Amino acid sequence: MQEIKPFIDPVQEPRPDLTNPSLTDDRPPRANLWFYAGLLLFAYLPTQLLLVVPLLAIATLFVVEPGMTQEQMELALGTFLQSELGLILLILTGGLAGVITIAAAFLWPGLWNRLSRSENSKDFTDWLAWYRPEWLGLWVIPLATAALSVVLSNLAVLVFGNVEVELQTMLFESRAVALAAIIPVALIAPLAEELVFRGALYNALLPDRKIDLPEWRRHLMPFVITSLAFTAVHLLAGFESIGSLILLLMLSGYLGLLRFVTGSVRAPVVAHMTWNLLAAIGLALSAFTNV
């Protein structure tokens, strides 16, 4: 007797869980992702350097006097930039570059959709992997990050000695500078950096699912490259000692692991904010209590 197969209405067929669209590789074209990553990198890094130019011009008006030698001018400018006013102005330039980067990250996809008039348009969630995280709730990440920061920081100190960064320490030596630094350091910089590295750049490097690779292999190259790039960029911020670089590399690896496990840039954003906030609080307490 011929077996009668049950009729299944295609409309009623079970569908895969698409809560996290990264599971379907539904992303913008590769060329668009690379342009986007370059745009955000430029918005964050060169913009900071460009914003320092008017800052130096302002400093020159205040501290440089006629008849000064080149050496005296450099000394006067260096002294000004290390003063409270100079540090606050440096913080503001970095914060402004971060705000520009964040605005570009969230606004460019919509602008591109209007310019291209593509029928298959994608919003910023697909460009950045700004999805609801898989496997881990966001509430778990601050707790895990707090515990991990204590373990890794103490381990780095035991193995390498001092891991402090001079510029970071200077930002929290006075109450005025610390108050100016807390929001850029704990909120703006982590969000901007994660959108650049674990968001746009990671997404551009991530191979398509059409390529027959195990999931961990797909994420290996983006994980390694974004971790190294993130660490290299922080050389400009004074991370020069072996201890500080190793600690930074471990942080970057942890953030990349969260990006891989959760399929979302939101997880490393929350973790990075938590890490920076705890570090800022620790530096401020150390400076204000002379511990």
C-alpha positions as CSV (number, residue, x, y, z in Angstrom):
1,M,0.0,0.0,0.0
2,Q,1.3,3.4,-0.9
3,E,2.2,5.5,2.0
4,I,0.2,8.7,2.3
5,K,2.4,11.6,3.3
6,P,0.7,14.3,5.4
7,F,0.2,17.6,3.5
8,I,2.2,20.4,5.0
9,D,1.1,23.9,4.2
10,P,4.3,25.8,3.3
11,V,3.0,28.8,5.2
12,Q,2.7,26.6,8.3
13,E,6.1,25.0,8.1
14,P,8.2,25.5,11.1
15,R,10.7,28.3,10.6
16,P,14.2,28.7,12.1
17,D,14.6,31.1,15.0
18,L,15.7,34.3,13.5
19,T,15.9,36.3,16.7
20,N,19.6,36.9,15.9
21,P,19.8,37.5,12.1
22,S,23.5,36.9,12.2
23,L,22.6,33.2,12.1
24,T,21.3,33.7,8.5
25,D,24.3,35.8,7.3
26,D,21.8,38.5,6.2
27,R,24.3,41.3,5.9
28,P,25.0,44.1,3.4
29,P,27.4,43.5,0.5
30,R,31.0,42.9,1.3
31,A,32.2,46.1,-0.4
32,N,29.7,48.2,1.6
33,L,30.9,46.6,4.8
34,W,34.5,47.5,4.1
35,F,33.7,51.1,3.2
36,Y,31.7,51.3,6.4
37,A,34.6,50.0,8.5
38,G,37.0,52.5,6.8
39,L,34.6,55.3,7.4
40,L,34.3,54.5,11.2
41,L,38.1,54.0,11.5
42,F,38.6,57.4,9.9
43,A,35.9,59.0,12.1
44,Y,37.6,57.7,15.3
45,L,41.3,57.9,14.8
46,P,42.3,60.6,12.3
47,T,39.5,62.8,13.6
48,Q,41.1,62.8,17.1
49,L,44.4,63.9,15.6
50,L,42.7,66.6,13.5
51,L,40.9,67.9,16.5
52,V,44.2,68.3,18.4
53,V,45.4,70.8,15.8
54,P,43.1,73.6,16.9
55,L,43.8,72.6,20.5
56,L,47.5,73.2,20.0
57,A,46.7,76.5,18.3
58,I,44.8,77.6,21.3
59,A,47.6,76.5,23.6
60,T,50.1,78.4,21.6
61,L,48.1,81.7,22.0
62,F,48.1,81.2,25.8
63,V,51.6,79.9,26.6
64,V,54.0,80.8,23.8
65,E,55.7,84.2,24.2
66,P,57.7,86.2,21.6
67,G,61.4,85.4,21.7
68,M,61.0,81.8,22.9
69,T,63.3,79.2,21.4
70,Q,61.9,76.0,19.8
71,E,62.9,74.0,22.9
72,Q,61.1,76.5,25.2
73,M,58.0,76.5,23.1
74,E,57.8,72.7,23.2
75,L,58.3,72.7,27.0
76,A,55.6,75.3,27.4
77,L,53.1,73.4,25.3
78,G,53.9,70.1,27.0
79,T,53.4,71.8,30.4
80,F,50.0,73.2,29.3
81,L,48.8,69.9,27.9
82,Q,49.6,68.3,31.3
83,S,47.7,71.0,33.2
84,E,44.1,70.6,34.3
85,L,42.8,72.8,31.5
86,G,45.0,71.0,28.9
87,L,43.9,67.6,30.0
88,I,40.2,68.6,30.0
89,L,40.6,69.9,26.4
90,L,42.3,66.7,25.4
91,I,39.4,64.7,26.9
92,L,36.9,66.8,25.1
93,T,38.6,66.3,21.7
94,G,38.7,62.5,22.3
95,G,35.0,62.6,23.4
96,L,34.0,64.6,20.4
97,A,35.7,62.1,18.0
98,G,33.9,59.3,19.8
99,V,30.5,61.0,19.4
100,I,31.2,61.6,15.7
101,T,32.1,57.9,15.3
102,I,28.9,56.8,17.1
103,A,26.8,59.1,15.0
104,A,28.4,57.9,11.8
105,A,27.9,54.3,12.8
106,F,24.1,54.6,13.4
107,L,23.3,57.2,10.8
108,W,25.3,56.0,7.7
109,P,23.3,52.8,7.0
110,G,20.0,54.8,6.8
111,L,21.7,57.5,4.6
112,W,23.1,54.8,2.3
113,N,19.7,53.2,2.0
114,R,18.3,56.5,0.8
115,L,21.1,57.2,-1.6
116,S,21.2,53.7,-3.1
117,R,17.4,53.2,-3.1
118,S,18.1,49.5,-2.7
119,E,15.1,47.2,-2.5
120,N,17.0,44.9,-0.1
121,S,18.1,47.7,2.3
122,K,19.6,46.9,5.7
123,D,19.5,49.0,8.8
124,F,22.4,49.5,11.3
125,T,21.6,46.3,13.1
126,D,22.8,44.3,10.1
127,W,25.8,46.5,9.4
128,L,27.1,46.3,13.0
129,A,25.6,43.0,14.2
130,W,23.6,45.0,16.7
131,Y,21.4,42.0,17.5
132,R,20.0,40.6,20.7
133,P,22.8,38.4,22.1
134,E,22.6,34.7,21.9
135,W,23.5,32.3,24.8
136,L,24.1,35.1,27.3
137,G,21.9,37.7,28.8
138,L,23.3,41.2,28.9
139,W,22.8,41.3,32.7
140,V,25.3,38.5,33.1
141,I,28.1,40.4,31.3
142,P,28.8,43.2,33.8
143,L,29.1,40.6,36.6
144,A,31.4,38.3,34.6
145,T,33.5,41.3,33.4
146,A,33.9,42.7,37.0
147,A,35.1,39.3,38.2
148,L,37.4,38.8,35.2
149,S,38.9,42.3,35.5
150,V,39.9,41.7,39.1
151,V,41.5,38.3,38.2
152,L,43.3,39.5,35.1
153,S,44.5,42.8,36.6
154,N,46.0,41.1,39.7
155,L,47.5,38.4,37.6
156,A,49.1,40.9,35.3
157,V,50.5,42.8,38.2
158,L,51.9,39.6,39.8
159,V,53.6,38.6,36.5
160,F,54.6,41.9,34.9
161,G,54.6,44.4,37.8
162,N,53.2,47.8,37.1
163,V,50.5,47.9,34.5
164,E,49.4,51.5,34.9
165,V,49.3,53.9,32.0
166,E,50.7,57.3,32.7
167,L,48.0,59.2,30.7
168,Q,45.2,57.3,32.3
169,T,46.7,58.1,35.8
170,M,46.9,61.8,34.9
171,L,43.2,61.9,34.0
172,F,42.2,61.0,37.5
173,E,44.7,62.9,39.6
174,S,42.4,65.8,40.1
175,R,38.7,66.0,40.7
176,A,38.0,68.4,37.9
177,V,39.8,66.3,35.3
178,A,38.3,63.1,36.7
179,L,34.7,64.5,36.4
180,A,35.4,65.6,32.9
181,A,36.9,62.2,32.0
182,I,34.4,59.7,33.5
183,I,31.7,59.9,30.7
184,P,34.2,59.9,27.8
185,V,36.3,57.1,29.3
186,A,33.5,54.8,30.7
187,L,30.7,55.4,28.0
188,I,31.7,57.2,24.8
189,A,35.1,55.6,24.1
190,P,34.0,52.0,24.8
191,L,30.9,52.4,22.6
192,A,32.8,54.0,19.7
193,E,35.7,51.5,19.8
194,E,33.4,48.5,19.9
195,L,31.3,49.8,17.0
196,V,34.6,50.2,15.0
197,F,36.4,47.0,15.9
198,R,33.9,44.3,17.0
199,G,31.2,45.9,15.0
200,A,32.1,47.2,11.5
201,L,35.6,45.8,11.1
202,Y,34.7,42.4,12.5
203,N,31.6,42.2,10.3
204,A,33.7,43.1,7.2
205,L,36.3,40.4,8.0
206,L,33.7,37.7,8.8
207,P,33.4,35.2,5.9
208,D,30.0,34.4,4.4
209,R,28.2,31.4,5.6
210,K,28.1,30.2,2.0
211,I,31.8,29.2,2.5
212,D,31.9,25.7,4.0
213,L,33.8,26.4,7.3
214,P,33.2,25.4,10.9
215,E,31.7,28.3,12.8
216,W,34.9,28.8,14.9
217,R,37.0,29.0,11.7
218,R,34.7,31.7,10.3
219,H,35.3,33.8,13.3
220,L,39.0,33.1,13.8
221,M,40.4,35.7,11.4
222,P,38.1,38.5,12.5
223,F,38.9,37.6,16.1
224,V,42.7,37.7,15.7
225,I,42.8,40.8,13.4
226,T,40.4,43.0,15.5
227,S,42.2,42.0,18.7
228,L,45.6,43.0,17.4
229,A,44.2,46.2,15.8
230,F,42.5,47.2,19.0
231,T,45.7,46.6,20.9
232,A,47.9,48.4,18.4
233,V,45.6,51.5,18.4
234,H,46.0,51.9,22.1
235,L,49.8,52.3,21.7
236,L,48.8,55.9,20.8
237,A,47.2,56.3,24.2
238,G,50.3,55.4,26.1
239,F,50.0,51.7,26.5
240,E,53.8,51.0,26.2
241,S,54.8,48.7,29.1
242,I,54.7,44.9,28.6
243,G,52.2,44.5,31.4
244,S,49.7,47.1,30.1
245,L,49.9,45.6,26.6
246,I,49.4,42.0,27.8
247,L,46.4,43.1,29.9
248,L,45.0,45.0,27.0
249,L,45.4,42.0,24.7
250,M,43.6,39.8,27.2
251,L,40.8,42.3,27.4
252,S,40.6,42.4,23.6
253,G,40.5,38.6,23.4
254,Y,37.7,38.6,26.0
255,L,35.7,41.1,24.0
256,G,36.2,39.2,20.8
257,L,35.1,36.0,22.5
258,L,31.9,37.7,23.5
259,R,31.3,38.8,19.9
260,F,31.8,35.2,18.7
261,V,29.7,33.5,21.4
262,T,26.7,35.9,21.3
263,G,26.8,36.9,17.6
264,S,26.3,40.5,18.7
265,V,28.3,43.6,19.2
266,R,26.1,44.6,22.2
267,A,27.8,42.1,24.5
268,P,31.4,43.5,24.0
269,V,30.0,47.1,24.3
270,V,28.6,46.3,27.7
271,A,31.7,44.5,28.8
272,H,34.0,47.3,27.6
273,M,32.0,49.9,29.4
274,T,32.0,47.9,32.6
275,W,35.8,47.3,32.4
276,N,36.5,51.0,31.8
277,L,34.2,52.2,34.5
278,L,35.8,49.9,37.1
279,A,39.2,51.0,36.0
280,A,38.2,54.7,36.2
281,I,36.7,54.2,39.7
282,G,39.9,52.4,40.8
283,L,42.2,55.1,39.5
284,A,40.0,57.9,41.0
285,L,40.0,56.2,44.5
286,S,43.7,55.6,44.3
287,A,44.4,59.2,43.5
288,F,42.0,60.8,45.9
289,T,42.9,58.5,48.9
290,N,46.6,58.3,48.1
291,V,46.5,54.5,48.3
